[in-house]
Amino acid sequence: MVVRSDARLCARPECGRAATSSLTYHYASSAVWMDPLPSEREPSHYDLCDLHAARVQVPHGWRLVDRRGAHAP
């Protein structure tokens, strides 16, 4: 797959896939939020491709809140 040079890439090391989702840790509620990729980069978010977004595992006692809706793979 060819990725445009201005495309946002997955934050995972060695991954060159285009990012499609944004992961955020919300420490106060022990939650990990998975959102559609926002139009602007957010320094506290981790941009992930479909493959790595599907593999996310949260810390013990935390919950994953998938807010991507129809965007989820």
PyMOL Python script that loads the backbone (N, CA, C, O; Angstrom):
from pymol import cmd

cmd.read_pdbstr("""\
ATOM      1  N   MET A   1       0.850  -1.178   0.000  1.00  0.00           N
ATOM      2  CA  MET A   1       0.000   0.000   0.000  1.00  0.00           C
ATOM      3  C   MET A   1       0.895   1.240   0.000  1.00  0.00           C
ATOM      4  O   MET A   1       1.861   1.308   0.759  1.00  0.00           O
ATOM      5  N   VAL A   2       0.584   2.196  -0.827  1.00  0.00           N
ATOM      6  CA  VAL A   2       1.321   3.455  -0.892  1.00  0.00           C
ATOM      7  C   VAL A   2       0.596   4.484  -0.037  1.00  0.00           C
ATOM      8  O   VAL A   2      -0.615   4.669  -0.157  1.00  0.00           O
ATOM      9  N   VAL A   3       1.354   5.151   0.826  1.00  0.00           N
ATOM     10  CA  VAL A   3       0.786   6.162   1.719  1.00  0.00           C
ATOM     11  C   VAL A   3       1.298   7.523   1.292  1.00  0.00           C
ATOM     12  O   VAL A   3       2.496   7.700   1.070  1.00  0.00           O
ATOM     13  N   ARG A   4       0.390   8.488   1.175  1.00  0.00           N
ATOM     14  CA  ARG A   4       0.796   9.851   0.815  1.00  0.00           C
ATOM     15  C   ARG A   4       1.752  10.399   1.859  1.00  0.00           C
ATOM     16  O   ARG A   4       1.670  10.037   3.033  1.00  0.00           O
ATOM     17  N   SER A   5       2.651  11.265   1.438  1.00  0.00           N
ATOM     18  CA  SER A   5       3.649  11.813   2.362  1.00  0.00           C
ATOM     19  C   SER A   5       3.024  12.688   3.446  1.00  0.00           C
ATOM     20  O   SER A   5       3.617  12.854   4.512  1.00  0.00           O
ATOM     21  N   ASP A   6       1.843  13.251   3.198  1.00  0.00           N
ATOM     22  CA  ASP A   6       1.194  14.088   4.203  1.00  0.00           C
ATOM     23  C   ASP A   6       0.218  13.291   5.073  1.00  0.00           C
ATOM     24  O   ASP A   6      -0.425  13.852   5.960  1.00  0.00           O
ATOM     25  N   ALA A   7       0.108  11.983   4.818  1.00  0.00           N
ATOM     26  CA  ALA A   7      -0.796  11.147   5.601  1.00  0.00           C
ATOM     27  C   ALA A   7      -0.220  10.923   6.996  1.00  0.00           C
ATOM     28  O   ALA A   7       0.997  10.874   7.175  1.00  0.00           O
ATOM     29  N   ARG A   8      -1.095  10.790   7.971  1.00  0.00           N
ATOM     30  CA  ARG A   8      -0.655  10.472   9.326  1.00  0.00           C
ATOM     31  C   ARG A   8      -0.471   8.970   9.431  1.00  0.00           C
ATOM     32  O   ARG A   8      -1.328   8.196   9.005  1.00  0.00           O
ATOM     33  N   LEU A   9       0.641   8.572   9.996  1.00  0.00           N
ATOM     34  CA  LEU A   9       0.980   7.160  10.082  1.00  0.00           C
ATOM     35  C   LEU A   9       0.709   6.612  11.476  1.00  0.00           C
ATOM     36  O   LEU A   9       0.617   7.357  12.452  1.00  0.00           O
ATOM     37  N   CYS A  10       0.586   5.310  11.541  1.00  0.00           N
ATOM     38  CA  CYS A  10       0.409   4.593  12.796  1.00  0.00           C
ATOM     39  C   CYS A  10       1.585   4.895  13.720  1.00  0.00           C
ATOM     40  O   CYS A  10       2.732   4.957  13.278  1.00  0.00           O
ATOM     41  N   ALA A  11       1.295   5.079  14.994  1.00  0.00           N
ATOM     42  CA  ALA A  11       2.320   5.402  15.985  1.00  0.00           C
ATOM     43  C   ALA A  11       3.154   4.192  16.399  1.00  0.00           C
ATOM     44  O   ALA A  11       4.178   4.355  17.063  1.00  0.00           O
ATOM     45  N   ARG A  12       2.743   2.996  16.025  1.00  0.00           N
ATOM     46  CA  ARG A  12       3.493   1.793  16.398  1.00  0.00           C
ATOM     47  C   ARG A  12       4.823   1.745  15.653  1.00  0.00           C
ATOM     48  O   ARG A  12       4.872   1.999  14.450  1.00  0.00           O
ATOM     49  N   PRO A  13       5.905   1.420  16.368  1.00  0.00           N
ATOM     50  CA  PRO A  13       7.219   1.329  15.720  1.00  0.00           C
ATOM     51  C   PRO A  13       7.205   0.329  14.570  1.00  0.00           C
ATOM     52  O   PRO A  13       6.574  -0.725  14.654  1.00  0.00           O
ATOM     53  N   GLU A  14       7.900   0.671  13.508  1.00  0.00           N
ATOM     54  CA  GLU A  14       8.045  -0.177  12.322  1.00  0.00           C
ATOM     55  C   GLU A  14       6.776  -0.295  11.483  1.00  0.00           C
ATOM     56  O   GLU A  14       6.786  -1.002  10.475  1.00  0.00           O
ATOM     57  N   CYS A  15       5.695   0.364  11.857  1.00  0.00           N
ATOM     58  CA  CYS A  15       4.456   0.298  11.074  1.00  0.00           C
ATOM     59  C   CYS A  15       4.383   1.520  10.168  1.00  0.00           C
ATOM     60  O   CYS A  15       4.515   2.652  10.634  1.00  0.00           O
ATOM     61  N   GLY A  16       4.176   1.295   8.899  1.00  0.00           N
ATOM     62  CA  GLY A  16       4.081   2.394   7.949  1.00  0.00           C
ATOM     63  C   GLY A  16       2.678   2.577   7.401  1.00  0.00           C
ATOM     64  O   GLY A  16       2.480   3.275   6.407  1.00  0.00           O
ATOM     65  N   ARG A  17       1.692   1.943   8.056  1.00  0.00           N
ATOM     66  CA  ARG A  17       0.309   2.039   7.579  1.00  0.00           C
ATOM     67  C   ARG A  17      -0.299   3.397   7.955  1.00  0.00           C
ATOM     68  O   ARG A  17       0.130   4.052   8.905  1.00  0.00           O
ATOM     69  N   ALA A  18      -1.295   3.785   7.189  1.00  0.00           N
ATOM     70  CA  ALA A  18      -2.010   5.029   7.472  1.00  0.00           C
ATOM     71  C   ALA A  18      -2.832   4.886   8.749  1.00  0.00           C
ATOM     72  O   ALA A  18      -3.476   3.860   8.967  1.00  0.00           O
ATOM     73  N   ALA A  19      -2.808   5.903   9.580  1.00  0.00           N
ATOM     74  CA  ALA A  19      -3.598   5.907  10.812  1.00  0.00           C
ATOM     75  C   ALA A  19      -5.069   6.105  10.478  1.00  0.00           C
ATOM     76  O   ALA A  19      -5.419   6.868   9.577  1.00  0.00           O
ATOM     77  N   THR A  20      -5.932   5.401  11.224  1.00  0.00           N
ATOM     78  CA  THR A  20      -7.376   5.505  11.023  1.00  0.00           C
ATOM     79  C   THR A  20      -8.119   5.778  12.322  1.00  0.00           C
ATOM     80  O   THR A  20      -9.289   6.162  12.303  1.00  0.00           O
ATOM     81  N   SER A  21      -7.442   5.581  13.450  1.00  0.00           N
ATOM     82  CA  SER A  21      -8.062   5.725  14.766  1.00  0.00           C
ATOM     83  C   SER A  21      -7.116   6.464  15.699  1.00  0.00           C
ATOM     84  O   SER A  21      -5.914   6.558  15.452  1.00  0.00           O
ATOM     85  N   SER A  22      -7.687   6.983  16.771  1.00  0.00           N
ATOM     86  CA  SER A  22      -6.910   7.722  17.761  1.00  0.00           C
ATOM     87  C   SER A  22      -7.175   7.131  19.142  1.00  0.00           C
ATOM     88  O   SER A  22      -8.327   6.996  19.554  1.00  0.00           O
ATOM     89  N   LEU A  23      -6.106   6.779  19.854  1.00  0.00           N
ATOM     90  CA  LEU A  23      -6.217   6.163  21.169  1.00  0.00           C
ATOM     91  C   LEU A  23      -5.779   7.165  22.231  1.00  0.00           C
ATOM     92  O   LEU A  23      -4.754   7.831  22.086  1.00  0.00           O
ATOM     93  N   THR A  24      -6.567   7.264  23.301  1.00  0.00           N
ATOM     94  CA  THR A  24      -6.268   8.169  24.405  1.00  0.00           C
ATOM     95  C   THR A  24      -6.469   7.438  25.721  1.00  0.00           C
ATOM     96  O   THR A  24      -7.451   6.716  25.892  1.00  0.00           O
ATOM     97  N   TYR A  25      -5.543   7.623  26.648  1.00  0.00           N
ATOM     98  CA  TYR A  25      -5.694   7.075  27.995  1.00  0.00           C
ATOM     99  C   TYR A  25      -6.345   8.132  28.871  1.00  0.00           C
ATOM    100  O   TYR A  25      -5.888   9.274  28.915  1.00  0.00           O
ATOM    101  N   HIS A  26      -7.417   7.755  29.574  1.00  0.00           N
ATOM    102  CA  HIS A  26      -8.071   8.655  30.523  1.00  0.00           C
ATOM    103  C   HIS A  26      -7.860   8.060  31.913  1.00  0.00           C
ATOM    104  O   HIS A  26      -8.615   7.201  32.369  1.00  0.00           O
ATOM    105  N   TYR A  27      -6.812   8.543  32.566  1.00  0.00           N
ATOM    106  CA  TYR A  27      -6.372   7.947  33.823  1.00  0.00           C
ATOM    107  C   TYR A  27      -7.402   8.079  34.941  1.00  0.00           C
ATOM    108  O   TYR A  27      -7.548   7.160  35.746  1.00  0.00           O
ATOM    109  N   ALA A  28      -8.116   9.194  35.009  1.00  0.00           N
ATOM    110  CA  ALA A  28      -9.071   9.429  36.097  1.00  0.00           C
ATOM    111  C   ALA A  28     -10.180   8.383  36.133  1.00  0.00           C
ATOM    112  O   ALA A  28     -10.681   8.048  37.207  1.00  0.00           O
ATOM    113  N   SER A  29     -10.570   7.861  34.963  1.00  0.00           N
ATOM    114  CA  SER A  29     -11.646   6.865  34.921  1.00  0.00           C
ATOM    115  C   SER A  29     -11.143   5.472  34.541  1.00  0.00           C
ATOM    116  O   SER A  29     -11.943   4.572  34.285  1.00  0.00           O
ATOM    117  N   SER A  30      -9.829   5.294  34.505  1.00  0.00           N
ATOM    118  CA  SER A  30      -9.230   4.001  34.113  1.00  0.00           C
ATOM    119  C   SER A  30      -9.830   3.494  32.811  1.00  0.00           C
ATOM    120  O   SER A  30     -10.249   2.342  32.702  1.00  0.00           O
ATOM    121  N   ALA A  31      -9.859   4.380  31.832  1.00  0.00           N
ATOM    122  CA  ALA A  31     -10.441   4.043  30.536  1.00  0.00           C
ATOM    123  C   ALA A  31      -9.467   4.378  29.412  1.00  0.00           C
ATOM    124  O   ALA A  31      -8.657   5.299  29.512  1.00  0.00           O
ATOM    125  N   VAL A  32      -9.575   3.610  28.355  1.00  0.00           N
ATOM    126  CA  VAL A  32      -8.842   3.872  27.122  1.00  0.00           C
ATOM    127  C   VAL A  32      -9.898   4.177  26.074  1.00  0.00           C
ATOM    128  O   VAL A  32     -10.792   3.367  25.830  1.00  0.00           O
ATOM    129  N   TRP A  33      -9.795   5.338  25.461  1.00  0.00           N
ATOM    130  CA  TRP A  33     -10.775   5.752  24.457  1.00  0.00           C
ATOM    131  C   TRP A  33     -10.207   5.533  23.066  1.00  0.00           C
ATOM    132  O   TRP A  33      -9.073   5.917  22.779  1.00  0.00           O
ATOM    133  N   MET A  34     -11.006   4.912  22.203  1.00  0.00           N
ATOM    134  CA  MET A  34     -10.652   4.731  20.801  1.00  0.00           C
ATOM    135  C   MET A  34     -11.639   5.567  19.991  1.00  0.00           C
ATOM    136  O   MET A  34     -12.841   5.304  19.992  1.00  0.00           O
ATOM    137  N   ASP A  35     -11.119   6.569  19.307  1.00  0.00           N
ATOM    138  CA  ASP A  35     -11.947   7.502  18.543  1.00  0.00           C
ATOM    139  C   ASP A  35     -11.563   7.473  17.074  1.00  0.00           C
ATOM    140  O   ASP A  35     -10.480   7.008  16.720  1.00  0.00           O
ATOM    141  N   PRO A  36     -12.464   7.978  16.205  1.00  0.00           N
ATOM    142  CA  PRO A  36     -12.055   8.182  14.815  1.00  0.00           C
ATOM    143  C   PRO A  36     -10.879   9.159  14.789  1.00  0.00           C
ATOM    144  O   PRO A  36     -10.746   9.993  15.685  1.00  0.00           O
ATOM    145  N   LEU A  37     -10.054   9.063  13.799  1.00  0.00           N
ATOM    146  CA  LEU A  37      -8.894   9.939  13.680  1.00  0.00           C
ATOM    147  C   LEU A  37      -9.355  11.391  13.556  1.00  0.00           C
ATOM    148  O   LEU A  37     -10.090  11.718  12.623  1.00  0.00           O
ATOM    149  N   PRO A  38      -8.940  12.272  14.476  1.00  0.00           N
ATOM    150  CA  PRO A  38      -9.339  13.680  14.366  1.00  0.00           C
ATOM    151  C   PRO A  38      -8.617  14.356  13.201  1.00  0.00           C
ATOM    152  O   PRO A  38      -7.580  13.873  12.745  1.00  0.00           O
ATOM    153  N   SER A  39      -9.155  15.453  12.730  1.00  0.00           N
ATOM    154  CA  SER A  39      -8.562  16.143  11.584  1.00  0.00           C
ATOM    155  C   SER A  39      -7.210  16.770  11.926  1.00  0.00           C
ATOM    156  O   SER A  39      -6.358  16.921  11.050  1.00  0.00           O
ATOM    157  N   GLU A  40      -7.012  17.130  13.178  1.00  0.00           N
ATOM    158  CA  GLU A  40      -5.740  17.717  13.618  1.00  0.00           C
ATOM    159  C   GLU A  40      -5.022  16.744  14.547  1.00  0.00           C
ATOM    160  O   GLU A  40      -5.656  16.004  15.298  1.00  0.00           O
ATOM    161  N   ARG A  41      -3.700  16.756  14.486  1.00  0.00           N
ATOM    162  CA  ARG A  41      -2.908  15.921  15.396  1.00  0.00           C
ATOM    163  C   ARG A  41      -3.080  16.411  16.829  1.00  0.00           C
ATOM    164  O   ARG A  41      -3.134  17.614  17.087  1.00  0.00           O
ATOM    165  N   GLU A  42      -3.164  15.470  17.745  1.00  0.00           N
ATOM    166  CA  GLU A  42      -3.252  15.780  19.172  1.00  0.00           C
ATOM    167  C   GLU A  42      -2.036  15.158  19.856  1.00  0.00           C
ATOM    168  O   GLU A  42      -1.829  13.950  19.739  1.00  0.00           O
ATOM    169  N   PRO A  43      -1.230  15.942  20.561  1.00  0.00           N
ATOM    170  CA  PRO A  43      -0.006  15.398  21.151  1.00  0.00           C
ATOM    171  C   PRO A  43      -0.243  14.317  22.208  1.00  0.00           C
ATOM    172  O   PRO A  43       0.640  13.494  22.449  1.00  0.00           O
ATOM    173  N   SER A  44      -1.406  14.305  22.835  1.00  0.00           N
ATOM    174  CA  SER A  44      -1.674  13.306  23.876  1.00  0.00           C
ATOM    175  C   SER A  44      -2.378  12.060  23.336  1.00  0.00           C
ATOM    176  O   SER A  44      -2.702  11.154  24.105  1.00  0.00           O
ATOM    177  N   HIS A  45      -2.616  12.003  22.027  1.00  0.00           N
ATOM    178  CA  HIS A  45      -3.284  10.858  21.404  1.00  0.00           C
ATOM    179  C   HIS A  45      -2.269  10.013  20.658  1.00  0.00           C
ATOM    180  O   HIS A  45      -1.228  10.507  20.226  1.00  0.00           O
ATOM    181  N   TYR A  46      -2.580   8.740  20.514  1.00  0.00           N
ATOM    182  CA  TYR A  46      -1.765   7.822  19.720  1.00  0.00           C
ATOM    183  C   TYR A  46      -2.560   7.447  18.481  1.00  0.00           C
ATOM    184  O   TYR A  46      -3.614   6.821  18.590  1.00  0.00           O
ATOM    185  N   ASP A  47      -2.075   7.817  17.313  1.00  0.00           N
ATOM    186  CA  ASP A  47      -2.738   7.480  16.057  1.00  0.00           C
ATOM    187  C   ASP A  47      -2.388   6.044  15.696  1.00  0.00           C
ATOM    188  O   ASP A  47      -1.218   5.663  15.720  1.00  0.00           O
ATOM    189  N   LEU A  48      -3.403   5.242  15.359  1.00  0.00           N
ATOM    190  CA  LEU A  48      -3.198   3.830  15.053  1.00  0.00           C
ATOM    191  C   LEU A  48      -3.855   3.448  13.734  1.00  0.00           C
ATOM    192  O   LEU A  48      -4.877   4.018  13.351  1.00  0.00           O
ATOM    193  N   CYS A  49      -3.264   2.481  13.044  1.00  0.00           N
ATOM    194  CA  CYS A  49      -3.868   1.915  11.837  1.00  0.00           C
ATOM    195  C   CYS A  49      -4.956   0.920  12.266  1.00  0.00           C
ATOM    196  O   CYS A  49      -5.080   0.612  13.452  1.00  0.00           O
ATOM    197  N   ASP A  50      -5.741   0.420  11.309  1.00  0.00           N
ATOM    198  CA  ASP A  50      -6.803  -0.546  11.618  1.00  0.00           C
ATOM    199  C   ASP A  50      -6.255  -1.791  12.311  1.00  0.00           C
ATOM    200  O   ASP A  50      -6.848  -2.282  13.272  1.00  0.00           O
ATOM    201  N   LEU A  51      -5.132  -2.296  11.826  1.00  0.00           N
ATOM    202  CA  LEU A  51      -4.549  -3.517  12.387  1.00  0.00           C
ATOM    203  C   LEU A  51      -4.191  -3.343  13.862  1.00  0.00           C
ATOM    204  O   LEU A  51      -4.560  -4.175  14.691  1.00  0.00           O
ATOM    205  N   HIS A  52      -3.483  -2.280  14.189  1.00  0.00           N
ATOM    206  CA  HIS A  52      -3.064  -2.081  15.573  1.00  0.00           C
ATOM    207  C   HIS A  52      -4.217  -1.621  16.468  1.00  0.00           C
ATOM    208  O   HIS A  52      -4.217  -1.921  17.662  1.00  0.00           O
ATOM    209  N   ALA A  53      -5.183  -0.911  15.924  1.00  0.00           N
ATOM    210  CA  ALA A  53      -6.361  -0.533  16.714  1.00  0.00           C
ATOM    211  C   ALA A  53      -7.142  -1.781  17.126  1.00  0.00           C
ATOM    212  O   ALA A  53      -7.673  -1.843  18.235  1.00  0.00           O
ATOM    213  N   ALA A  54      -7.212  -2.767  16.243  1.00  0.00           N
ATOM    214  CA  ALA A  54      -7.937  -4.005  16.545  1.00  0.00           C
ATOM    215  C   ALA A  54      -7.214  -4.849  17.588  1.00  0.00           C
ATOM    216  O   ALA A  54      -7.835  -5.706  18.218  1.00  0.00           O
ATOM    217  N   ARG A  55      -5.934  -4.628  17.782  1.00  0.00           N
ATOM    218  CA  ARG A  55      -5.132  -5.428  18.717  1.00  0.00           C
ATOM    219  C   ARG A  55      -4.929  -4.770  20.078  1.00  0.00           C
ATOM    220  O   ARG A  55      -4.219  -5.317  20.922  1.00  0.00           O
ATOM    221  N   VAL A  56      -5.524  -3.630  20.305  1.00  0.00           N
ATOM    222  CA  VAL A  56      -5.310  -2.908  21.565  1.00  0.00           C
ATOM    223  C   VAL A  56      -5.799  -3.742  22.745  1.00  0.00           C
ATOM    224  O   VAL A  56      -6.913  -4.267  22.737  1.00  0.00           O
ATOM    225  N   GLN A  57      -4.950  -3.852  23.749  1.00  0.00           N
ATOM    226  CA  GLN A  57      -5.307  -4.484  25.016  1.00  0.00           C
ATOM    227  C   GLN A  57      -5.089  -3.451  26.112  1.00  0.00           C
ATOM    228  O   GLN A  57      -4.056  -2.782  26.149  1.00  0.00           O
ATOM    229  N   VAL A  58      -6.055  -3.327  26.993  1.00  0.00           N
ATOM    230  CA  VAL A  58      -5.969  -2.311  28.045  1.00  0.00           C
ATOM    231  C   VAL A  58      -5.382  -2.919  29.317  1.00  0.00           C
ATOM    232  O   VAL A  58      -5.433  -4.134  29.507  1.00  0.00           O
ATOM    233  N   PRO A  59      -4.825  -2.077  30.186  1.00  0.00           N
ATOM    234  CA  PRO A  59      -4.282  -2.584  31.451  1.00  0.00           C
ATOM    235  C   PRO A  59      -5.365  -3.267  32.291  1.00  0.00           C
ATOM    236  O   PRO A  59      -6.549  -2.958  32.162  1.00  0.00           O
ATOM    237  N   HIS A  60      -4.947  -4.189  33.145  1.00  0.00           N
ATOM    238  CA  HIS A  60      -5.870  -4.899  34.039  1.00  0.00           C
ATOM    239  C   HIS A  60      -6.658  -3.889  34.876  1.00  0.00           C
ATOM    240  O   HIS A  60      -6.080  -2.983  35.476  1.00  0.00           O
ATOM    241  N   GLY A  61      -7.972  -4.054  34.909  1.00  0.00           N
ATOM    242  CA  GLY A  61      -8.830  -3.156  35.672  1.00  0.00           C
ATOM    243  C   GLY A  61      -9.304  -1.941  34.894  1.00  0.00           C
ATOM    244  O   GLY A  61     -10.113  -1.160  35.396  1.00  0.00           O
ATOM    245  N   TRP A  62      -8.811  -1.775  33.678  1.00  0.00           N
ATOM    246  CA  TRP A  62      -9.231  -0.667  32.820  1.00  0.00           C
ATOM    247  C   TRP A  62     -10.282  -1.171  31.842  1.00  0.00           C
ATOM    248  O   TRP A  62     -10.489  -2.377  31.704  1.00  0.00           O
ATOM    249  N   ARG A  63     -10.942  -0.243  31.169  1.00  0.00           N
ATOM    250  CA  ARG A  63     -11.928  -0.623  30.150  1.00  0.00           C
ATOM    251  C   ARG A  63     -11.635   0.121  28.858  1.00  0.00           C
ATOM    252  O   ARG A  63     -11.139   1.248  28.864  1.00  0.00           O
ATOM    253  N   LEU A  64     -11.950  -0.531  27.766  1.00  0.00           N
ATOM    254  CA  LEU A  64     -11.792   0.072  26.446  1.00  0.00           C
ATOM    255  C   LEU A  64     -13.136   0.628  26.015  1.00  0.00           C
ATOM    256  O   LEU A  64     -14.126  -0.101  25.972  1.00  0.00           O
ATOM    257  N   VAL A  65     -13.178   1.913  25.695  1.00  0.00           N
ATOM    258  CA  VAL A  65     -14.397   2.568  25.225  1.00  0.00           C
ATOM    259  C   VAL A  65     -14.188   2.894  23.751  1.00  0.00           C
ATOM    260  O   VAL A  65     -13.464   3.830  23.410  1.00  0.00           O
ATOM    261  N   ASP A  66     -14.825   2.119  22.881  1.00  0.00           N
ATOM    262  CA  ASP A  66     -14.681   2.316  21.439  1.00  0.00           C
ATOM    263  C   ASP A  66     -15.746   3.300  20.980  1.00  0.00           C
ATOM    264  O   ASP A  66     -16.927   2.963  20.904  1.00  0.00           O
ATOM    265  N   ARG A  67     -15.321   4.507  20.678  1.00  0.00           N
ATOM    266  CA  ARG A  67     -16.253   5.571  20.280  1.00  0.00           C
ATOM    267  C   ARG A  67     -16.199   5.833  18.778  1.00  0.00           C
ATOM    268  O   ARG A  67     -16.624   6.890  18.311  1.00  0.00           O
ATOM    269  N   ARG A  68     -15.675   4.864  18.023  1.00  0.00           N
ATOM    270  CA  ARG A  68     -15.567   5.045  16.576  1.00  0.00           C
ATOM    271  C   ARG A  68     -16.882   4.821  15.856  1.00  0.00           C
ATOM    272  O   ARG A  68     -17.020   5.249  14.710  1.00  0.00           O
ATOM    273  N   GLY A  69     -17.852   4.172  16.475  1.00  0.00           N
ATOM    274  CA  GLY A  69     -19.141   3.931  15.838  1.00  0.00           C
ATOM    275  C   GLY A  69     -18.993   3.124  14.571  1.00  0.00           C
ATOM    276  O   GLY A  69     -18.408   2.041  14.584  1.00  0.00           O
ATOM    277  N   ALA A  70     -19.515   3.638  13.482  1.00  0.00           N
ATOM    278  CA  ALA A  70     -19.477   2.944  12.195  1.00  0.00           C
ATOM    279  C   ALA A  70     -18.067   2.874  11.629  1.00  0.00           C
ATOM    280  O   ALA A  70     -17.831   2.139  10.671  1.00  0.00           O
ATOM    281  N   HIS A  71     -17.117   3.626  12.201  1.00  0.00           N
ATOM    282  CA  HIS A  71     -15.746   3.639  11.696  1.00  0.00           C
ATOM    283  C   HIS A  71     -14.939   2.443  12.178  1.00  0.00           C
ATOM    284  O   HIS A  71     -13.849   2.188  11.665  1.00  0.00           O
ATOM    285  N   ALA A  72     -15.457   1.707  13.158  1.00  0.00           N
ATOM    286  CA  ALA A  72     -14.704   0.577  13.698  1.00  0.00           C
ATOM    287  C   ALA A  72     -14.537  -0.504  12.639  1.00  0.00           C
ATOM    288  O   ALA A  72     -15.455  -0.763  11.861  1.00  0.00           O
ATOM    289  N   PRO A  73     -13.357  -1.140  12.608  1.00  0.00           N
ATOM    290  CA  PRO A  73     -13.133  -2.202  11.609  1.00  0.00           C
ATOM    291  C   PRO A  73     -13.954  -3.433  11.889  1.00  0.00           C
ATOM    292  O   PRO A  73     -13.877  -4.409  11.143  1.00  0.00           O
TER     293      PRO A  73
END
""", "prot")
cmd.dss("prot")
cmd.show_as("cartoon", "prot")
cmd.util.cbc("prot")
cmd.orient("prot")
